[in-house]
C-alpha cells in the first residue's frame, strides 16, 4: 500500500499505481486510521511525516517529498528506523530562480502596483511613479546552492552586482576559486545589499535567520525577497520594519503561516508582494519533480536501486 498525503501529477500517480495500491488521504495531516500495510508515504509541501506517523506504519520502507526541502519530514526518525528518504533536489532550480527574479523586478519596478492603478482608472499615478531598474543594484544572496547559483547568473545578466553570504565554516578563498562572487559575513552583506534574497533550507539554525537585528542592518529602502521557507524570517519583526518604512519592500512566495490570516497587514501593504507558494508549480517542473520522486519510490518498493540524486543521506 502507498499512502499519498497530497495529490501528485497524474503521470506520477499512474507510476505509483503500477507499483502497488494507492491510498489517498482526505487531509494532508490526517492520514487514515489503518496504516499497518503502508509501505510508502509521499507528500509535497503541506503534508507532514513526523515520527508519530512512522510509528503507525510497521511495514514502511520509504518516505518521500516531491520537492527539494525536507523540513516537513522527520528524516532523523526515518534514519533510526531504516526507512529510505526520497526527494527531488535540483528539479525546481530554474523555475524558482526565475520566480525570484520576477519578484525582484515587480517589487523594484512597481509593476503590480502600477497595473492595479491603471485597472482602477488611476492613470494619473504615472506622474508620481517611482521605480528602479535592477541593473546597478547590489544583490545579497543568503544561501548558494542550486537555486542561489542560478539566481546569481540571472541577476548578473541584468547587470546586478552579486554578493554571497559566507558560511562560518566555509573557506571564502576556496569559494572564489569556483565562482566570481565576493563572500561577506551575513551582517556585512545585509548592510551592503540593495536587494537581499533568501535561499537556505529551514533548519533549527536558520529559523528566524532574518530577525529584528538583521532587518535593522539592511539599507534604508532595501528590498527583501524570500522564495525558500517562510520561517527564515521573523515575521512580526518584518511587519514592524515595513510599517516603519525601514525597508523599501518585501516579496515572498512562502510565509510562516500559509495561507496568511485575512487580517495580516502584509496583505494590504503597497510595498509587499506575495504569491501563494507557486514558484515550483509551472507545468514542466511540477511534472518533472513528481515523476522523478514517484519513479524512485517505485524503485525502492521493487527492491531496485534508486537514482543516487534522489536519496537523502543526512
C-alpha positions in Angstrom: 0.0 0.0 0.0 1.2 3.5 -0.9 -0.1 6.5 1.0 -0.4 9.8 -0.7 -0.8 12.7 1.7 -1.2 15.1 -1.2 -2.0 14.8 -4.9 0.8 14.5 -7.4 1.0 15.0 -11.2 -1.3 12.4 -12.8 1.6 10.7 -14.6 3.4 10.3 -11.2 0.2 8.8 -9.6 0.0 6.4 -12.5 3.6 5.3 -11.9 2.8 4.6 -8.3 -0.4 2.7 -9.1 1.7 0.3 -11.1 3.9 -0.3 -8.1 1.0 -1.0 -5.7 -2.4 0.0 -4.4 -2.6 3.8 -3.7 -4.4 5.2 -0.7 -5.2 8.9 -0.8 -5.6 10.9 2.4 -8.6 13.3 2.6 -6.5 15.8 4.6 -2.7 16.1 4.3 -2.2 15.9 8.0 -4.9 13.5 9.0 -3.9 10.1 7.5 -6.4 7.2 7.6 -6.6 5.2 10.8 -5.4 1.9 9.5 -1.9 2.1 8.2 -0.4 -1.4 9.0 0.2 -2.3 5.4 1.5 1.0 4.2 5.0 0.6 2.6 5.5 4.1 1.2 4.3 7.6 2.1 4.6 10.6 -0.3 3.8 14.2 0.2 4.6 17.6 -1.3 4.8 20.7 0.9 1.8 20.6 3.2 1.6 17.1 4.5 4.0 16.3 7.3 5.6 12.9 8.0 6.6 13.0 11.7 7.9 10.1 13.8 4.4 9.5 15.2 3.2 8.7 11.7 6.2 6.5 11.0 5.5 4.5 14.2 2.0 3.7 12.9 3.4 2.1 9.7 5.3 -1.1 10.7 5.7 -2.1 7.0 7.1 1.2 5.9 10.2 1.1 3.8 10.3 4.6 2.1 9.0 8.1 2.6 9.3 10.9 0.0 8.6 14.5 -0.8 8.0 15.7 -4.3 10.3 18.7 -3.9 13.7 19.6 -2.6 13.3 20.7 1.0 12.7 18.1 3.7 11.7 20.2 6.7 8.2 18.5 6.7 9.7 15.0 7.0 11.4 13.7 10.2 14.5 12.4 8.4 16.3 11.6 11.6 13.5 9.3 12.8 13.4 7.7 9.4 17.2 7.0 9.6 16.8 5.4 13.0 14.1 3.1 11.6 16.0 2.2 8.5 13.4 3.9 6.2 14.7 5.4 2.9 14.0 9.1 2.2 13.5 10.2 -1.4 13.2 13.7 -2.7 13.9 15.7 -5.9 16.8 18.1 -5.2 17.6 20.4 -8.1 14.4 19.7 -10.0 13.0 23.2 -9.3 16.2 25.2 -9.7 15.3 27.1 -12.8 11.7 27.8 -12.1 12.3 29.1 -8.5 15.2 31.2 -9.7 13.0 32.7 -12.4 10.3 33.4 -9.9 12.8 35.0 -7.6 13.9 37.4 -10.4 10.2 38.1 -11.3 9.5 39.1 -7.7 12.6 41.4 -7.7 11.6 43.0 -10.9 8.0 43.5 -9.8 9.0 44.9 -6.5 11.6 47.2 -7.8 9.6 48.5 -10.8 6.2 48.5 -9.0 4.6 46.5 -11.9 1.7 45.0 -10.0 1.1 48.3 -8.2 1.0 50.2 -11.5 -1.2 47.7 -13.2 -3.7 47.9 -10.3 -3.7 51.7 -10.6 -4.5 51.5 -14.3 -7.2 48.9 -13.8 -8.8 51.2 -11.2 -8.7 54.2 -13.6 -5.8 56.0 -11.9 -3.6 56.6 -15.0 -2.6 59.9 -13.5 -0.4 58.0 -10.9 2.2 57.9 -13.7 3.1 61.4 -12.6 4.2 60.2 -9.2 5.8 56.9 -10.3 9.0 55.9 -8.5 10.6 52.7 -9.6 14.1 51.4 -10.1 15.8 49.0 -12.5 17.8 46.0 -11.3 20.9 46.9 -13.3 23.5 48.6 -11.0 21.9 47.3 -7.8 23.7 45.1 -5.4 22.1 41.7 -4.7 22.9 39.8 -1.5 22.3 36.1 -1.7 21.8 34.2 1.6 22.3 30.6 0.5 24.2 29.5 -2.5 23.0 26.0 -3.5 21.5 25.1 -6.9 18.8 27.9 -6.8 21.1 30.6 -5.3 23.7 30.0 -8.0 21.1 30.2 -10.8 19.7 33.4 -9.3 23.3 34.8 -9.3 23.6 34.0 -13.0 20.3 35.6 -13.9 20.9 38.7 -11.7 24.4 39.1 -13.3 22.7 39.1 -16.7 20.6 42.0 -15.5 23.7 43.9 -14.5 23.4 43.4 -10.8 26.5 43.1 -8.5 26.2 39.8 -6.6 27.4 39.2 -3.1 27.1 35.9 -1.3 26.8 35.3 2.5 29.9 33.5 3.7 29.4 30.3 5.8 31.3 30.4 9.1 32.7 27.0 8.4 33.5 27.7 4.7 36.6 29.0 3.0 35.9 32.3 1.2 39.2 31.9 -0.7 38.3 28.5 -1.9 34.8 29.5 -2.8 36.0 32.3 -5.0 38.2 29.9 -6.9 34.9 28.3 -8.1 32.9 31.5 -8.9 33.5 35.2 -9.1 31.1 36.4 -6.4 32.6 38.1 -3.3 31.8 36.4 0.1 30.8 38.6 3.1 29.7 37.7 6.6 25.9 38.0 6.8 25.9 41.3 8.8 28.2 42.9 6.2 26.2 41.5 3.3 22.9 42.9 4.8 24.5 46.3 5.1 25.8 46.4 1.6 22.9 44.9 -0.4 20.1 46.8 -2.1 18.2 43.5 -2.5 18.5 40.5 -0.2 17.3 37.1 -1.4 17.0 34.0 0.8 17.9 30.5 -0.5 18.8 28.4 2.6 16.9 25.4 3.9 14.9 25.7 7.0 16.7 24.1 10.0 16.8 25.0 13.7 19.9 27.1 12.9 18.2 29.1 10.2 14.7 29.6 11.7 14.2 33.4 12.1 17.6 33.9 10.5 16.4 37.4 9.4 15.1 38.9 12.6 14.9 42.5 14.1 18.7 42.9 14.3 19.3 41.7 10.8 16.5 43.9 9.4 18.0 46.9 11.2 21.3 46.2 9.4 19.8 46.4 6.0 20.0 49.6 4.0 17.1 52.0 4.3 14.8 51.3 1.3 16.4 47.8 0.7 14.2 45.0 -0.7 13.9 41.5 0.9 12.8 38.5 -1.2 12.1 35.1 0.1 11.4 32.1 -2.1 12.9 29.5 0.3 10.9 29.0 3.6 8.7 31.4 5.4 10.1 30.7 8.8 13.5 32.0 7.8 12.1 35.5 8.5 10.9 36.7 11.9 7.5 37.8 10.6 6.5 40.1 13.5 9.8 41.9 13.2 9.3 42.2 9.4 5.9 43.7 9.8 7.3 46.3 12.2 10.2 47.2 9.8 7.8 47.6 6.9 5.4 49.7 9.0 8.3 52.0 9.9 9.4 52.2 6.3 12.8 50.9 7.3 12.5 48.5 4.3 11.6 49.5 0.7 9.6 46.3 0.2 9.1 42.6 0.8 8.3 39.9 -1.8 7.7 36.3 -1.0 6.4 33.0 -2.3 6.5 31.5 1.2 5.2 32.5 4.6 5.5 31.1 8.1 1.6 30.7 8.1 0.1 29.5 4.8 -2.4 30.8 3.8 -1.9 34.1 5.8 -4.6 35.3 8.2 -7.2 37.5 6.5 -6.2 40.4 8.7 -2.5 40.1 8.2 -1.3 43.7 7.5 1.1 42.4 4.8 -1.9 41.8 2.6 -2.8 45.5 2.5 0.7 46.9 2.3 1.6 48.6 -1.0 5.2 47.7 -0.7 4.5 43.9 -0.2 4.1 41.3 -3.0 3.0 37.8 -2.1 2.4 34.8 -4.3 0.8 31.5 -3.0 3.8 29.1 -2.9 3.7 28.6 -6.6 7.3 29.1 -7.7 7.8 25.3 -8.4 4.4 24.7 -9.9 5.0 25.5 -13.5 3.7 22.7 -15.7 7.1 21.4 -16.7 8.7 21.5 -13.3 5.7 20.1 -11.4 5.6 17.1 -13.8 9.3 16.5 -13.6 9.7 16.6 -9.8 6.6 14.5 -9.2 7.6 11.9 -11.8 11.2 11.8 -10.5 10.0 11.2 -7.0 7.4 8.6 -7.9 9.9 6.7 -10.1 12.4 6.4 -7.3 9.9 5.4 -4.7 8.7 2.7 -7.0 12.3 1.5 -7.4 12.7 1.2 -3.7 9.4 -0.7 -3.4 10.6 -3.1 -6.1 13.9 -3.7 -4.4 15.9 -1.8 -7.1 18.5 0.9 -6.6 17.0 4.4 -6.8 18.8 7.3 -8.6 21.5 8.4 -6.2 20.4 12.0 -6.6 17.1 11.2 -5.1 18.3 9.6 -1.9 18.7 11.8 1.2 21.7 10.7 3.2 21.5 13.2 6.0 
